[in-house]
Amino acid sequence: MRRTIFDLLDRKGKVPVSMLTAYDYNTARTMDEAGIDMILVGDSLGNVMLGYENTLAVTVDDMIHHGQAVCRGVKEAMVVIDMPFLSYQASVEDAVRNAGRIVKETNCQAVKLEGGREYADRIKAIVQAGIPVVAHIGLTPQSVNAFGGYKVQGRSLEKARKLLDDAEAVEEAGAFAVTLECVPEALARMITERTGILTIGIGAGNCCDGQVLVYQDMLGYTNGFVPKFVKKYADLHSVMLEAFKQYKSDCEQRTFPGEVHAFAISDDVLAELNKEVLPF
């Protein structure tokens, strides 16, 4: 059975929710088989799939393309799709139109957008259109230029108060969950205890109602910078690198393909062919 927002909300304060990013059919299908509760088609695909420096160049069409693949691979997890940069910031109308397009063209169950009180009207309008929303506060990657880089948010009194206010605002607007990214653990605990919606942490400590990671980070699929908050559950980069090197060597040494990888033809057919003069 497909997980619903009510299934997940019922777990608040009880059993934490698991969430991972996915961007393709096979990865999503494997995560679903593993029982992951929520799958996020993140605009992080700009970094980890498309090779962009940040998420800002990602388009609605990009999100739909990858979202369709993910949704085809999932039967039970809730699929959430990010609304990319400038798909909702300009106006409430843009927000509802683009959220509706994402849901209609992918069959996902919810959308996610960055920002707190300043975008509460967008959240409210999208929810009123019948689309569940996950909010995202703290470090919001679409605002990386305004933040001056990827930095922990909410450490000063003023900024901590702002995050508490943002959490209250997105809950009032109708979001059923909020992602807390790069937020001090004690502040994340305070937000979790003061809100009735799910808090999903990424770099927000162990007190949230759920956790999310970029799957390439947790699998060691990249060979670059890995954030402090990531636990590596595997080292796929090394495994894949060694496999590719071995394949290259096998090709050059003619040890692949072997006899078990080839297809046979009968000796009688070969004999007949050898009698014929074949054009070149």
Order of alpha helices (4+ residues) and beta strands (2+ residues): alpha-beta-alpha-beta-alpha-alpha-beta-alpha-beta-alpha-beta-alpha-alpha-beta-alpha-beta-beta-alpha-alpha-alpha
